[in-house]
Amino acid sequence: MGRLGMASMWFKRRWSKRFWRYYLRSAERTIKVFRIINITFVLGSAIIIVVLISLFTPVFSRTVVYILNHLPLPTMTGPAMSSSPTAYVILGGGLTNDHENNIILNGYSLNRVRTAAAAYHDLPLPVVLSGAEAPWFGQWLLEHGIDGIISENASMNTCENARFTAKRIPLHHIYLITDSYHMARARRQFALSNINSTPINAPLPVKRDWMEPAQNLSHSRRAVYEVAAYLRDVLRPQSDCRRAKDVTTEQLLTPRGKSVKTFN
């Protein structure tokens, strides 16, 4: 065999080894990629399954409430940070109709006003009613022997609850009454109006129960809604939140609608 043939054979062997090493490295990388994909798929599937299962148990909703209630509030100044609560503020949770088609407080609102009444009997303070539910709240409280009521009837959402309450009466620190899911978002809005708040959580109409998946799912839906609403308020504040100067004192004092005020 001539020198040319030997050189050609050596060249072929050298490139054959290089190609083989390249092939082995490529195969190892491919195996690693597939392992990562497999692990990711398994972990992702496990997380999805756990989340789906937790939606039907109290785990998901309790976790969300814990996280929401540990989020920091906007910075407040002056008496908001040094004074004690001087009033109860009840936020409306909606209205419904009874079997005679009369408008009444729904379960959310009724639990909130009941919670306020219990707190008032332990420590009497002025009670501020915020939202369209204010006339119904007021009548319920009067029928249960509670006076010292101050109403704000104009607000249509949580942001306006805070702004219009601040306009209706000078407040620095309040006992805020709503449900535990809504509480974090509501406290944040009041803090933006430089009103500090001590939370008093009202129960939801449906209780958490390990043996009642449908009830737990309703809590989970409420939790998901509040997370989305909180993120919206932080990232893209509501465009339909009117400023305090956009409403008159007369509007704050005027109940909306002429519905009969009856209760369960």
Secondary structure, DSSP 8 states (H G I E B T S, - for coil): --HHHHHHHHHHHHHHHHHHHHHHHHHHHHHHHHHHHHHHHHHHHHHHHHHHHHHTSHHHHHHHHHHHHTS------THHHHS----EEEE---EEE-TTS-EEE-HHHHHHHHHHHHHHHHS---EEEESTTHHHHHHHHHHTT---EEEE----SHHHHHHHHHHHS--SEEEEEEEHHHHHHHHHHHHHTT-EEEEEEE--SS---TT-HHHHHHHHHHHHHHHHHHHHHHHS--TT---GGGS-HHHHHS-S--------
